[in-house]
Amino acid sequence: MRVSYLFICLFAFVSQLPALNSSEEFNSETCISILGSSFIINGELTYSNLNPRAWGKLMNVRMVNGVFEDLNPETCPKGFDPDSNTDAFIASMDQYRDKGVLGFTVNLQGGMPGYENALNSAFTCDGALKPGYMKRVSRVIEAADERGLVIILGFFYQRQDQVLEDTEAIKRATANAATWLRDRGYTNVMVEISNEYRHPGFDHQFLRSETGQSELIRLVRSIAPSIPVSTSGMGNASFHPLLAEAADYILLHGNTTGPEDYPNRIKTVSSYGKPVIFNEDWCYSDDTRGIPDAIEKMKTAFAHGASWGNMNQQRNQHWPFIFKIGEPGEGTNATEDYALYEAMVKLLEIR
């Protein structure tokens, strides 16, 4: 059972939170933009010095709990420190960049940490931003910017949306987050409104509807028109036509889809003439559903024109979070993790 709304409000200390100062502008050095179906960083096609088939793609890794906190004293891991956790994530960035990764997915309400009832949200009940949480988000965005990397910043996550009291609070949260990104001057960020918006773990029906997602996409664009914005569907690697029209880029999840289905799924959404990017694909050996391995899925997506993103859920997202790339024999999917990124190096033709 998820934590109650009353419990959330109590432990968020809403009435005691100071106002968030978003007026201090960051001098961003990395700018992500879109040209047709390609991603551009600082005016150049991504990977323009590597494999021509990689030009315009954005290989990425899901690190949604890189800014995690748990304000539920009954579930928070003993000794867990949010700032040290973010330090560890930032320290791992160079390792991924060297393997060809250009983006990380982070979420303002995190991701499933491997246990229920966590209280992890950058938003208060009325949609205000929490300063301490956003300070960690700033650190991640700015560390990525310094390295020429991109952050795919999700706003809402299932199991956490109940912190927001109603639809108006959701809209305020969206507006506040978009305004914060704009006023901070971040240019290396792409927005993902909701992680798997159709997921039954969302309490608010507004977030589970295509019309609601489309409205929030338009809201972000009206506030921060230079920031690419999209949302993500379920693990069937499909994207609703209404959202394909509304979004700046097509965001797919492939968790429950085999690579043999990728060509048709990618072809369907490619017809909109926008970049196609997977930013979640769960496919490691401890997955009892028997999803094919990550390397095959990465290669298939890449071959058919899509960017691809890895989710090593057991290692990167479940507590205890391990953000660095694994080494063979290290445990927690480390051997598969190592093999995946070595395969990525070969795919991109990094020398």
Wavefront OBJ file of the C-alpha trace (Angstrom):
o trace
v 0.000 0.000 0.000
v 1.330 3.418 -0.926
v 1.912 6.095 1.648
v -1.185 8.198 2.331
v -1.739 11.758 1.163
v -1.957 12.975 4.786
v 1.310 11.238 5.624
v 2.993 12.844 2.628
v 1.864 16.334 3.574
v 2.975 15.825 7.171
v 6.498 14.750 6.325
v 6.987 17.288 3.516
v 6.730 20.095 6.106
v 5.019 22.160 3.466
v 4.290 25.170 5.647
v 7.934 25.439 6.713
v 9.556 25.390 3.281
v 11.302 28.591 2.173
v 10.655 30.141 -1.210
v 12.796 28.797 -4.051
v 15.092 31.390 -5.586
v 15.328 30.653 -9.309
v 16.733 34.028 -10.333
v 20.413 32.996 -10.333
v 21.234 32.110 -13.939
v 23.744 29.417 -14.849
v 26.170 30.024 -17.702
v 25.393 26.889 -19.680
v 27.996 25.569 -22.117
v 26.038 22.645 -23.568
v 22.971 23.228 -25.726
v 20.709 20.413 -26.907
v 18.397 21.082 -29.828
v 16.545 19.184 -32.534
v 16.859 19.376 -36.292
v 14.346 17.165 -38.062
v 14.854 13.675 -36.646
v 18.319 14.405 -35.245
v 19.728 15.696 -31.990
v 22.143 18.604 -32.154
v 24.593 19.597 -29.411
v 26.195 23.023 -29.689
v 25.261 23.324 -33.337
v 26.652 19.963 -34.452
v 25.110 16.563 -35.016
v 25.858 14.296 -32.089
v 28.639 11.763 -32.703
v 29.637 13.615 -35.874
v 33.230 12.341 -35.481
v 32.163 8.712 -35.036
v 30.143 6.077 -36.916
v 27.975 7.945 -39.462
v 25.010 5.762 -38.451
v 25.274 7.333 -35.004
v 25.010 10.917 -36.207
v 22.115 12.697 -34.538
v 21.484 9.975 -31.945
v 21.556 10.292 -28.145
v 22.624 7.154 -26.285
v 21.561 7.402 -22.670
v 21.257 5.739 -19.258
v 18.391 5.778 -16.774
v 19.656 7.195 -13.450
v 16.342 8.437 -12.058
v 17.402 7.991 -8.435
v 20.518 10.122 -8.745
v 18.669 12.870 -6.825
v 16.702 10.499 -4.567
v 15.486 11.153 -1.054
v 13.050 9.287 1.177
v 11.251 11.393 3.782
v 9.314 8.416 5.079
v 11.195 7.471 8.277
v 9.675 4.001 8.164
v 11.251 3.122 4.811
v 14.312 5.342 4.317
v 17.449 3.157 4.294
v 19.471 3.565 7.469
v 22.276 6.059 7.033
v 21.154 7.162 3.568
v 22.354 10.659 2.667
v 20.797 12.311 -0.434
v 23.782 14.592 -1.080
v 26.299 11.754 -0.909
v 24.080 9.753 -3.248
v 24.109 12.604 -5.778
v 27.893 12.903 -5.333
v 28.243 9.249 -6.317
v 26.083 9.715 -9.414
v 28.040 12.767 -10.564
v 31.319 10.918 -9.984
v 30.174 8.220 -12.428
v 29.406 10.576 -15.333
v 32.858 10.616 -16.938
v 32.933 6.831 -17.058
v 29.711 6.725 -19.105
v 30.727 9.604 -21.350
v 33.904 7.716 -22.264
v 31.734 4.814 -23.466
v 29.626 7.071 -25.702
v 26.724 7.938 -23.414
v 25.461 11.482 -24.003
v 22.405 11.610 -21.739
v 21.041 10.586 -18.353
v 17.399 10.334 -17.336
v 16.647 11.843 -13.909
v 13.204 12.383 -12.380
v 11.840 14.950 -9.923
v 9.945 12.101 -8.266
v 12.650 9.498 -8.775
v 11.917 5.907 -9.668
v 10.961 2.673 -7.943
v 13.823 2.149 -5.421
v 13.124 -1.541 -4.921
v 10.769 -1.051 -1.988
v 7.329 0.471 -1.528
v 6.156 3.585 0.346
v 9.196 5.800 -0.274
v 8.396 9.518 -0.102
v 10.492 11.051 -2.851
v 9.261 14.200 -4.582
v 10.665 17.573 -5.568
v 7.099 18.945 -5.300
v 5.043 19.904 -2.288
v 1.322 19.220 -2.099
v 0.396 22.438 -3.908
v 3.020 22.069 -6.658
v 5.773 24.239 -5.217
v 9.395 23.176 -5.679
v 11.423 22.040 -2.667
v 14.711 23.993 -2.484
v 16.841 21.190 -1.066
v 15.693 18.747 -3.709
v 16.183 21.222 -6.548
v 19.687 22.010 -5.324
v 20.621 18.391 -6.023
v 18.943 18.587 -9.425
v 20.963 21.732 -10.171
v 24.167 19.971 -9.274
v 23.373 17.103 -11.640
v 22.347 19.350 -14.546
v 25.403 21.563 -14.136
v 27.818 18.644 -13.787
v 26.391 17.167 -16.986
v 26.629 20.532 -18.740
v 30.325 20.827 -17.895
v 30.892 17.448 -19.538
v 28.895 18.158 -22.687
v 26.089 15.853 -21.546
v 22.291 16.076 -21.567
v 19.741 15.459 -18.814
v 16.319 14.051 -19.698
v 14.412 15.458 -16.741
v 11.186 13.693 -15.816
v 8.618 15.572 -13.752
v 6.179 12.900 -12.506
v 6.508 9.279 -11.448
v 3.974 6.646 -10.467
v 3.734 5.957 -6.728
v 4.630 9.593 -6.034
v 2.057 11.702 -7.885
v -0.335 11.435 -4.928
v 1.799 14.051 -3.168
v 0.052 16.572 -5.433
v -3.398 17.398 -4.129
v -5.260 17.889 -7.418
v -5.013 18.646 -11.139
v -4.333 22.320 -10.513
v -1.391 21.373 -8.301
v -0.050 19.182 -11.125
v -0.271 22.125 -13.518
v 1.437 24.414 -11.003
v 4.179 21.849 -10.470
v 4.723 21.636 -14.231
v 4.767 25.416 -14.627
v 7.098 25.846 -11.660
v 9.568 23.256 -12.940
v 9.558 24.705 -16.470
v 10.005 28.238 -15.121
v 12.870 27.093 -12.917
v 14.646 25.484 -15.883
v 14.124 28.585 -18.013
v 15.205 31.061 -15.356
v 18.275 29.034 -14.432
v 19.309 29.200 -18.084
v 19.761 25.464 -18.533
v 20.181 24.504 -22.177
v 21.282 20.873 -21.774
v 17.891 19.637 -20.549
v 15.029 17.815 -22.267
v 11.749 17.324 -20.389
v 9.839 14.064 -19.938
v 6.467 15.021 -18.425
v 5.656 11.614 -16.942
v 7.368 8.277 -16.720
v 4.992 5.786 -18.375
v 1.948 8.031 -18.044
v -0.472 5.109 -18.483
v 0.962 3.252 -15.490
v -1.736 2.210 -12.964
v 0.510 3.487 -10.178
v -0.523 7.054 -11.021
v -3.372 8.226 -8.799
v -4.355 11.269 -10.873
v -6.366 10.398 -13.967
v -5.278 13.675 -15.528
v -1.714 12.340 -15.707
v -2.914 9.024 -17.144
v -4.660 10.633 -20.121
v -3.306 11.681 -23.501
v -5.209 14.959 -23.240
v -3.619 15.688 -19.862
v -0.138 14.891 -21.129
v -0.679 17.004 -24.241
v -1.830 19.931 -22.122
v 1.272 19.697 -19.929
v 3.544 19.461 -22.977
v 1.993 22.659 -24.312
v 2.342 24.307 -20.909
v 6.068 23.591 -20.758
v 6.527 24.826 -24.320
v 4.662 28.071 -23.579
v 7.006 28.793 -20.663
v 10.303 27.426 -21.994
v 9.965 27.105 -25.771
v 13.635 26.259 -26.327
v 13.500 23.139 -24.133
v 12.500 19.944 -26.002
v 9.569 18.246 -24.276
v 7.910 14.832 -24.508
v 6.501 12.096 -22.279
v 6.826 8.308 -22.192
v 4.382 5.472 -22.626
v 4.511 1.904 -21.403
v 7.096 -0.778 -22.180
v 5.483 -1.845 -25.453
v 7.644 0.602 -27.460
v 4.527 2.406 -28.720
v 3.562 6.067 -28.662
v 0.045 7.473 -28.936
v -0.584 9.492 -32.140
v -1.933 12.483 -30.191
v 1.303 12.653 -28.216
v 3.457 12.029 -31.278
v 1.914 15.177 -32.738
v 2.313 17.176 -29.527
v 5.830 16.161 -28.486
v 9.148 17.488 -29.772
v 10.681 14.017 -29.732
v 9.320 10.461 -29.493
v 10.159 8.779 -26.198
v 9.823 4.976 -26.107
v 10.168 2.322 -23.412
v 10.950 -1.196 -24.515
v 10.865 -3.215 -21.291
v 8.204 -5.705 -22.380
v 9.093 -5.739 -26.077
v 11.508 -8.029 -27.884
v 13.990 -6.701 -30.470
v 12.137 -8.497 -33.253
v 9.290 -5.980 -32.781
v 11.500 -2.886 -32.767
v 11.717 -2.321 -36.557
v 7.952 -1.919 -36.965
v 7.533 0.096 -33.749
v 10.297 2.480 -34.740
v 9.041 2.741 -38.324
v 5.564 3.693 -37.097
v 6.727 6.626 -34.994
v 9.493 7.691 -37.384
v 6.780 8.817 -39.781
v 6.337 11.943 -37.612
v 9.786 13.169 -38.618
v 11.015 13.604 -35.037
v 13.901 12.012 -33.128
v 13.048 8.594 -31.719
v 14.709 7.716 -28.439
v 14.416 4.826 -26.001
v 15.209 5.999 -22.478
v 14.205 2.827 -20.643
v 14.898 -0.776 -21.590
v 15.063 -3.427 -18.883
v 16.687 -6.593 -20.148
v 19.180 -8.165 -17.757
v 19.659 -11.805 -16.846
v 17.900 -11.561 -13.500
v 14.710 -10.454 -15.245
v 12.526 -13.541 -14.881
v 10.262 -12.435 -17.729
v 12.912 -13.562 -20.182
v 13.370 -10.271 -22.050
v 16.241 -10.605 -24.566
v 19.584 -9.159 -23.617
v 20.444 -5.465 -23.696
v 23.081 -5.651 -26.399
v 20.705 -7.138 -28.966
v 18.035 -4.541 -28.187
v 20.531 -1.685 -28.370
v 21.896 -2.846 -31.728
v 18.425 -3.365 -33.197
v 17.150 0.048 -32.118
v 20.336 1.687 -33.401
v 20.164 -0.090 -36.756
v 16.642 1.213 -37.321
v 17.394 4.829 -36.558
v 16.524 5.149 -32.865
v 18.640 6.335 -29.964
v 18.735 3.838 -27.121
v 18.879 4.020 -23.333
v 19.747 1.394 -20.757
v 17.916 0.697 -17.515
v 19.922 -1.601 -15.275
v 17.211 -1.522 -12.652
v 18.781 -3.834 -10.095
v 22.082 -1.965 -10.189
v 21.323 1.698 -10.862
v 17.762 2.166 -9.593
v 17.189 -0.232 -6.673
v 18.684 0.493 -3.292
v 21.601 0.325 -2.649
v 22.153 2.452 -5.768
v 25.345 1.658 -7.694
v 25.932 4.256 -10.395
v 29.332 3.268 -11.784
v 29.685 0.874 -14.723
v 30.078 -2.706 -13.542
v 33.179 -4.866 -13.786
v 33.005 -8.615 -14.576
v 32.357 -10.700 -11.488
v 31.447 -7.720 -9.336
v 27.811 -8.797 -8.795
v 24.499 -6.924 -9.247
v 24.409 -7.313 -13.042
v 27.968 -5.988 -13.255
v 29.194 -8.464 -15.871
v 26.302 -7.718 -18.226
v 26.693 -4.000 -17.522
v 30.344 -4.079 -18.537
v 29.599 -6.039 -21.714
v 26.851 -3.616 -22.730
v 29.038 -0.531 -22.589
v 31.900 -2.272 -24.351
v 29.394 -3.136 -27.101
v 28.282 0.502 -27.190
v 31.892 1.580 -27.777
v 32.102 -0.766 -30.769
v 28.693 0.286 -32.103
v 29.627 3.960 -32.056
v 33.146 3.158 -33.347
v 34.903 4.958 -30.513
v 38.657 4.539 -30.817
l 1 2 3 4 5 6 7 8 9 10 11 12 13 14 15 16 17 18 19 20 21 22 23 24 25 26 27 28 29 30 31 32 33 34 35 36 37 38 39 40 41 42 43 44 45 46 47 48 49 50 51 52 53 54 55 56 57 58 59 60 61 62 63 64 65 66 67 68 69 70 71 72 73 74 75 76 77 78 79 80 81 82 83 84 85 86 87 88 89 90 91 92 93 94 95 96 97 98 99 100 101 102 103 104 105 106 107 108 109 110 111 112 113 114 115 116 117 118 119 120 121 122 123 124 125 126 127 128 129 130 131 132 133 134 135 136 137 138 139 140 141 142 143 144 145 146 147 148 149 150 151 152 153 154 155 156 157 158 159 160 161 162 163 164 165 166 167 168 169 170 171 172 173 174 175 176 177 178 179 180 181 182 183 184 185 186 187 188 189 190 191 192 193 194 195 196 197 198 199 200 201 202 203 204 205 206 207 208 209 210 211 212 213 214 215 216 217 218 219 220 221 222 223 224 225 226 227 228 229 230 231 232 233 234 235 236 237 238 239 240 241 242 243 244 245 246 247 248 249 250 251 252 253 254 255 256 257 258 259 260 261 262 263 264 265 266 267 268 269 270 271 272 273 274 275 276 277 278 279 280 281 282 283 284 285 286 287 288 289 290 291 292 293 294 295 296 297 298 299 300 301 302 303 304 305 306 307 308 309 310 311 312 313 314 315 316 317 318 319 320 321 322 323 324 325 326 327 328 329 330 331 332 333 334 335 336 337 338 339 340 341 342 343 344 345 346 347 348 349 350 351
